[in-house]
Amino acid sequence: MGHVMKKALVFAAIAESATGLSLIVAPSLVGQLLLGTEFNGIAAAVARVAGIALIGLGVACWPGPPIVGMLIYSAVVALYLSYLGIVGGMTGVLLWPAVGAHIVLAILLARKSLAEKSI
C-alpha cells in the first residue's frame, strides 16, 4: 500500500472511530449536527449501534487486524443490546437471538484471534 493511501486509511479510521464515539456518547447532538434533527427514543438506540459499528470498522482498518474490529463490534453490540432489553425495555422478537448470535460470534472471533497469536 502506498504511503499516501496508508495515511488516508489511518485518517479515515480515526475519523470514523471518532464519529462512532460521538454517536455513542451524544447521538441526539450528532443527529442535530448531521441531519438537522435530534435522535430520540429508538433512533438514539440505533445510532449507538451504528456508533459501535463505526468504532469496529475503524479498528479493523487501523491499527487492525480486521478480526479485532469484528470482535470489538460483536462483543460490545451484544452488551448494548442486552442492556436495551434488560434496562431499556426494548424487546423485539429477534432481540435475544441477536444477542446470542453476537455472543457466539464474539467467542469464536476471540478464540481465532488467540489461536493466531500463539502460532
GILIN-V180815 format. One record per residue. N is the residue number from 1. RES is the residue in three letters. PHI is phi in whole degrees, -180 to 180 (999 if undefined). D_LAST is the distance of its C-alpha to the last C-alpha in Angstrom with 1 decimal. Layout:
# GILIN-V180815
n: {N:N}
res: {RES:RES}
phi: {PHI:PHI}
d_last: {D_LAST:D_LAST}
This chain:
# GILIN-V180815
n: {1:2:3:4:5:6:7:8:9:10:11:12:13:14:15:16:17:18:19:20:21:22:23:24:25:26:27:28:29:30:31:32:33:34:35:36:37:38:39:40:41:42:43:44:45:46:47:48:49:50:51:52:53:54:55:56:57:58:59:60:61:62:63:64:65:66:67:68:69:70:71:72:73:74:75:76:77:78:79:80:81:82:83:84:85:86:87:88:89:90:91:92:93:94:95:96:97:98:99:100:101:102:103:104:105:106:107:108:109:110:111:112:113:114:115:116:117:118:119}
res: {MET:GLY:HIS:VAL:MET:LYS:LYS:ALA:LEU:VAL:PHE:ALA:ALA:ILE:ALA:GLU:SER:ALA:THR:GLY:LEU:SER:LEU:ILE:VAL:ALA:PRO:SER:LEU:VAL:GLY:GLN:LEU:LEU:LEU:GLY:THR:GLU:PHE:ASN:GLY:ILE:ALA:ALA:ALA:VAL:ALA:ARG:VAL:ALA:GLY:ILE:ALA:LEU:ILE:GLY:LEU:GLY:VAL:ALA:CYS:TRP:PRO:GLY:PRO:PRO:ILE:VAL:GLY:MET:LEU:ILE:TYR:SER:ALA:VAL:VAL:ALA:LEU:TYR:LEU:SER:TYR:LEU:GLY:ILE:VAL:GLY:GLY:MET:THR:GLY:VAL:LEU:LEU:TRP:PRO:ALA:VAL:GLY:ALA:HIS:ILE:VAL:LEU:ALA:ILE:LEU:LEU:ALA:ARG:LYS:SER:LEU:ALA:GLU:LYS:SER:ILE}
phi: {999:-67:-59:-66:-65:-64:-64:-64:-65:-63:-60:-62:-63:-67:-63:-68:-64:-65:-63:-60:-61:-62:-65:-73:-77:-141:-60:-64:-64:-62:-59:-64:-71:-84:-118:79:-146:-76:-91:-125:57:-63:-63:-67:-65:-66:-62:-67:-62:-62:-62:-61:-63:-65:-66:-59:-63:-61:-67:-63:-83:-166:-87:72:-73:-54:-60:-69:-62:-69:-63:-59:-60:-62:-68:-71:-69:-62:-64:-67:-64:-62:-59:-60:-73:-84:-94:-84:69:-96:-138:-78:-62:-100:-59:-70:-61:-66:-60:-60:-62:-70:-66:-61:-62:-63:-64:-62:-66:-64:-62:-65:-63:-67:-64:-68:-72:-86:-80}
d_last: {25.3:28.6:29.3:31.9:29.7:26.9:29.6:31.0:27.8:27.2:30.9:30.7:27.7:29.5:32.8:31.5:29.7:33.0:34.9:32.7:33.2:36.9:37.1:35.6:37.9:41.1:41.1:44.9:45.1:42.6:44.5:47.7:46.5:44.8:47.1:50.2:49.8:48.2:45.5:46.9:46.1:43.7:43.3:41.8:39.3:38.3:38.1:35.7:33.4:33.6:32.8:29.7:28.7:29.5:27.3:24.4:25.2:25.5:22.1:20.6:22.5:22.0:20.0:17.7:15.3:17.5:15.6:16.6:20.1:20.4:19.1:21.7:24.4:23.9:23.8:26.7:28.8:28.6:29.9:32.6:33.8:34.0:36.0:38.3:38.9:39.6:41.3:42.4:43.9:42.4:41.6:41.7:41.1:37.5:36.5:34.9:33.3:31.7:30.6:29.1:27.3:25.8:24.7:23.0:21.4:20.2:18.7:16.9:15.6:14.6:12.7:10.9:10.3:9.0:6.6:5.4:5.5:3.8:0.0}
